[in-house]
Amino acid sequence: MVEENRPAFAAERRERILELVRANGTMSLRDIAVKVHASEVTVRRDVRALETEGLVDRRRGGVALPGRIGHEQSYIGRSGQCAAEKAAIAVSAARLVRPGDAVTIGPGTTTEALARELAARTDITVVTNSLRVAEALASAVGVEVVVTGGTLYGPARALVGAAAEQSLTGLRVTRAFLSGNGVSAERGLSTPNPAVAGVDAALAACAEETVVLADHTKIGADTMVATVPPEEIAHLITDSSADPEVLMTLEETGALVHVAVVAQERGQ
């Protein structure tokens, strides 16, 4: 522990941090600390130094590449990240869906995992603009799937635009399940793309309550376009690596926070 702040070690560690952030786009301080075998205090100091050099941007509980607030990583790139956490979040979210329910499900790798959890259910209706959600439910005999119209936005595998938003007008469902790219107590749920944001907002608007599915890398993060105000988030489902201080601020806005247990943690 004494050696981790020697100049040579610090330089190597900061280079490794930069490599990790470049590879992942955004990362939590906790995940970085595990990867570089250092304390979060040390990592926070390293990130501050890298930000001074203009190499990264700090955000609450994490770090991103400069200008990342308006950037969206590819769907394939996101699909392999935090897979165990997303699976656990999906299991927890599925418990909120009951027979007879009609729900909306937005695009994202976590909501796709939720769709897979719902595939064996009966007597539910899913309205979605996500091609991957629809595909996951294509063979589900007990699930009626309604897909919006719209224009394909490839990075999110989602249908967006005026046609998608208009197809949701007049609908009323029990819950909206959304993922987005960041959730904070200041701005609520957000996403980098305005077209995706418009449909996310429409999916939430036709629901009695909104459920946000967000792994720990999204907690405290903020991206370009706000979609659901913090006070309109009824449930937030995340994993145990989420920053507890940020979760407390989200609870103060009125969200009921559920912490999903990852399979590996359950076995410990």
Summary of the structure (lengths in Angstrom):
residues: 268
radius of gyration: 19.0
end to end distance: 26.8
largest distance: 62.8
contacts: 961
relative contact order: 0.13
helix: 43%
strand: 25%
